[in-house]
Amino acid sequence: MKTTRTALAALAAVGALTLAACTAQPGAGEEAGGSEETGGGGGGGGGDTIRVGIKYDQPGLGYKDGNTFTGFGVDVATYIAGELGYSEDQIKFVESPSSQRETMLQNEQVDMIVATYTINEERDKVVDFAGPYFVAGQDLLIRSEDAGTITGPDVLDGKNLCSVSGSTSARRVKEEFSPDTQLIEVKGYSECIQFLLSGKVDAVTTDDIILAGLAAADGGGELQLVGNPFSEEPYGVGIPPGSDKCQAITDAIKKMIEDGSWQEFLDKSLEGVEYTPNPEMNPPTPRPCE
């Protein structure tokens, strides 16, 4: 899961970081085509394809390299799609930026989103969720040289903090911990990493499992996770409002946990990453469908 600084800079130009720790999903490499018959299945498949929103720039979670998609979220999505009746070559992965996820579900541009998508009250009002399938915690990624100075979200007044547009992470820091933090919002995490390495920002904030993967992908030892999480982030499977697939997806998540696939996917995604999920929260218990 390591790359050189030169390779990292090159990949940042196209908004991606290198990942080698996770196994590719063969046959699951095309993006969605709007004219194809699609729809969630109930065990036998509901159409020719299923469109799944994922992240493209989160090492170990959702990463696109050419026509190959890898990461914990990709494995979870592939497993769920299989339980819904879709083979891997029927999955169409679609990039789902944080700021566009609700719109994509409301407009039915995708059938589900598995993209480090935290279930919260605000989102619950406009889209539906199954899960959670993982619980992370918000944290900070910093330069290793600042480890003794930046120890948590309450010491960021007057400092520059980077996160992606549409994420609640940076706003939480400003509203709850350090009101004089200067927020820098960008399109992708790779841009935040470049800003951090160059000194344009002092920290990057999002969920700890995402930050750990980004730090590992840098490979130079220049970045490290603070390791002081200050929230709970239950990752759910986003589905269009009124979808009838919540129970089928919930059943798939439960089966994935029970048969050991969940742990297998997680271990694979965390290979070479200095991060241990909170054992009191993981694996999680999916909530009942309403």
N, C-alpha and C positions, 0 to 999 in steps of 0.2 A: 504494500500500500504506500510505497515511497516513491518519490520523484525528485529530480534535481531542481534547484532554483530556476535554472534556465527553462526547463520543461514546464515548470509551474507558470512562469511568466508567459510562455507561449500559449498555454492552454487558457490562461485568464483572458486572452484576447477573444476567445470564442466562448467564454463564460463557463469553463469546466475545469475540474481538477482530476488528476490521474488517480485511478483506483485499480488495484490488481488483486485485492484480497477476496473478492467475491466471484462466484461462478456465473458465467453468462447464461442467459436463458435462450436456448436455441429456438429459432422460429418465432421469437417474440420481439422482432426488431423494427417493425414498421410503425409509422405514426398513423393517426386516424385519418381515414378518408370520409368526408361527410356524406357521400352518396351511398355508402354501403349499408345494408341492413344490419342494425345493431340492436342490442337490448340484453338486459340481464336475464339469465336463465334460471330455472327452478330445479335444475338437476339434469335436464336434457339439453340445456342451451336454448336461448330465446332468439337466436339469429345467427348470422354468419360470423360476426365478430363482437367482441366486447371492448369498449374503449375505456382505458384506465388511465387516470391522471396520476403522474408521478413527478418527482423532482429530477432534474437532469444534472445538478451540480452539488450533490451532497454525497461525498465519498462514504461508502459503506451503507448508505441508506437508499439513495436513488441517484444513479449516475449513468449518463449516456456517453458512449464512446463509439462513434460511427453508428452502426446499426445494432450495437450490443448494449443491453441494459442490465445493470447489476445493483445489488444492495439488498438490505433487509426488507425495505418496503417493496421492492420488486419481487422478492421471493414470497412475501406475504400475499401480494396481489395475485401472483401466479397461482399460488395454492388456492386462494379463494375462488378465482376464476375457474379452476379445475373442478372445485366442488359445485360450482354453478353449471357445470356441463361444458366448459370451453377448453379446448386443447391449447397448447402454447402458441401454435401458429394462428389461432383465432384471436389472440390478444393484440390490440393496437394501443401501444403506449403513447401518451400525449403529455407534453410538458405542461405543468400546472403551477405557474408562479403564485406565490402567496397572495398577492393582491388580486388575483383573478379567479380564485377557487370557487367562491360563492357564485359568481356570475356564470362560470362554466357549468356548475351543477344546475342552477336555476334555468339556464337556457338549454339544458340537456345536451351540451357539447361532449360530455363524457357520461359513462354509466356509473362510475365510481371513482373516487380519488383516494389514493393511498400515498400521501405525501407529507409525512410528519405534520398531520393536520390535527391540531389540538381541539378537542371538544370543549367549548365554553358556552356560556349562556347566550351571548350575543349571536354567535353563529348558529346555535340551536334554534333560534327564532326564524331563520331564513333557509336553512338546509337541514337534512336529516343525517343522522350518524348511526353506524353500527360500531360496536366495540366498547371500550378501547382494546387495542392489541398490544400496546406498550405504554409505559408511563415514564416520561423523562422528567428532568428538572432544569429550569433556566439557570444559566451560569455565564461566565465570562471567559473569553480567550484573550490572552495578553502575550506580549513579548516576554521571553524568559527573563530578560534583564530587569523587568519591572515586577518580578514576583514578590519582592518585599514591600512594594509600594501599593500595588493594586491588589487588594485582598477580598474585595466584594463590591456590591453595587452601591454601597453607601460612601465610597471614597472617590466618586467620579465627577464631583462638581468641578467645572472649569475644564474638563477633559472631553475629548471627542470620542463618541461611541457610535459604532457602525452596526447596522442591521439591514435586512432587506425590506423593501416596500411591502406593506400589507401585513407585516408581522407585528404582533403586540409586544414583542420583547423589549425593544428600546423605549417605547412609551412607558412601559411598566417601571423601568429604572428611573426615568425622569419624574414620573408622577409619585412614586412611592419611596424613592431612596435619595436621589441626587437631582434636585430640581434645576440646578445650573449646568447639568450635562448638555453638551452640544451634540444633537443627533444628526447623524449622517445616514441617509437611507439610499440604498442602491438596488439595482435589479437582481443581482446574484451574489452568493456568498464568496465566489472567487474574487470579486472586486473588493469586498471587505478585507479579504486576506491580503491582497496586494497593498491596500491602504495601510493595514497594520504593519506589514513588513517594511514599508517605506517610511513609516512614522507619521503618516497623515492622520491616523486615528490612534487612540491609546488602547482601545479594547473593542472586541466584537462580542455581541451578545445574541444568543439564541439558546436552544436546548442543548444540554450537556453532551448528549450522544452525537449531535451534529458537529459541535465544536471539537470533540475528541477526534472524529474522523477527519476534519479539516486539518487539525494539528498533525495527525499522522501522515496525511498526504503531503504536507510540506517537506517532511523528511529531514530537515536540517537541524532540528532541535532548537530552533529559534522561538517557537511558540509553545505555550503550555496552557492547559486548562487550570483555572483558579481552583476548582474543586470545592466550591462553596455554593451549591444550588439553593435557590431562593423561591422556588415555585414547584408546583406539580403540573405536568403537561401530559394529559392522557390523549394518546394518538388514536383517533377514530378513523373509520372508513366513511368518507363523505359520500352521500348518495342524494340524488335529486329529491326535492320536497315531494312527499306523498308516495315515494317509491315503495313497492311491495316486496323488496328484496332484503329488508332489514333482518328478518328472522333467518333467512337462508345464509346471509353473510355472518350473522352472529353464531349460528351453528357451525359454520366453517372455521371460525376463529377458535371456538371451543375445541373442535376436533384437532386443529393444528397444534394446540397446546397439549392436549391429552396424548396425542400419538408421538410426541417428541419432535415434530417438525419445527415448531416455534423455536425451541432451544437450539436446534441444529442451524437454523437460519441466522439466529442471533450470534452464535459462536463464530460462524463463518464471517459475518459482517464485522466483528470486532477483532479479528485476527490482526495482531500488530498494533492495536490501539490501546492506549493506557486509560481505560475507563471500565468501571464495573457498575452495571445497573443496580438500582436500589432493590434489594431482594425482598423488602417488605411490600413492594408495589408490583413486582414482576415475578412470574407472569401475572397479568391482571385478570380480573373477572369481568367479562363483557356485561354491560348493563342490559336490562330487559328492553325489548323493543316496545314502543308505545303503540 
